Amino acid sequence: MVILGSPNSPYLRKTRIVAAEKGLEVEFRQNSPWTRDTLAPAYNPLGKIPVLILDDGQTLFDSRVIVDYLDRLAPEPVLIPRDGPERTRVLRWEAMADGICDAAQAYFLDLQYPEEQRRPGWMQRQQNKILPAVQAVANDLGKRAWCVGESLTLADAALICALDYLSFRLPEILDWRGAYPNLAAWADRMNERPSARVSAPPKRGEAVFEGQTFDPAVS
């Protein structure tokens, strides 16, 4: 299997963490949907990443579909409970984390335009989603070691992707480490895992693809 995407993407990172935690062999190929030479439309009619290319040539897209597929490929560890209240709780955490990423990405994309073309009201709307959402996950996590249950689940994978994406893209919006020490301590533990280290986003100012052929007009 091959996973196609950009190291900048928290959605791509989520799929890579799941694959690594499941012990699955998935080749990672870098490609961005925001460059003119993107391969994304060839595998996904929506032109979005990540895309999982299966061994038989079929493709799966949308990170939620991909992680569900990967979790079912190997019996252990179970990252998405098959049923019951814990499944709902895990998927709720994923929805919150993905929502933070959605808002952060929307804010960041507006920053790519000249200042006179930006939409302050739209950007404020995204910020008004990010701040209470991060406060909510900090309150929900409390002092627990894991988001749900007694071991790592998709909830933890999704949350570390969201928090690190905020640090990578929009540190000026929220110093979540300073504001929520419990999240900082939890994130430090999560980022010690090999799956998190191998998929970590680039350092601030070292985003892959950007500054080269980055083009906001490409969808």
Stockholm file with secondary structure:
# STOCKHOLM 1.0

chainA/1-219         MVILGSPNSPYLRKTRIVAAEKGLEVEFRQNSPWTRDTLAPAYNPLGKIPVLILDDGQTLFDSRVIVDYLDRLAPEPVLIPRDGPERTRVLRWEAMADGICDAAQAYFLDLQYPEEQRRPGWMQRQQNKILPAVQAVANDLGKRAWCVGESLTLADAALICALDYLSFRLPEILDWRGAYPNLAAWADRMNERPSARVSAPPKRGEAVFEGQTFDPAVS
#=GR chainA/1-219 SS CEEEECTTCHHHHHHHHHHHHTTCCCEEEECCTTBTTCCHHHHCTTCCSCEEECTTSCEEESHHHHHHHHHHHSSSSCSSCSSHHHHHHHHHHHHHHHHHHHHHHHHHHHHTSCGGGCCHHHHHHHHHHHHHHHHHHHHHHTTCSSSSTTSCCHHHHHHHHHHHHHHHHCTTTCCHHHHCHHHHHHHHHHTTSHHHHHTCCCCTTCCSSTTTTBCTTCC
#=GC SS_cons         CEEEECTTCHHHHHHHHHHHHTTCCCEEEECCTTBTTCCHHHHCTTCCSCEEECTTSCEEESHHHHHHHHHHHSSSSCSSCSSHHHHHHHHHHHHHHHHHHHHHHHHHHHHTSCGGGCCHHHHHHHHHHHHHHHHHHHHHHTTCSSSSTTSCCHHHHHHHHHHHHHHHHCTTTCCHHHHCHHHHHHHHHHTTSHHHHHTCCCCTTCCSSTTTTBCTTCC
//
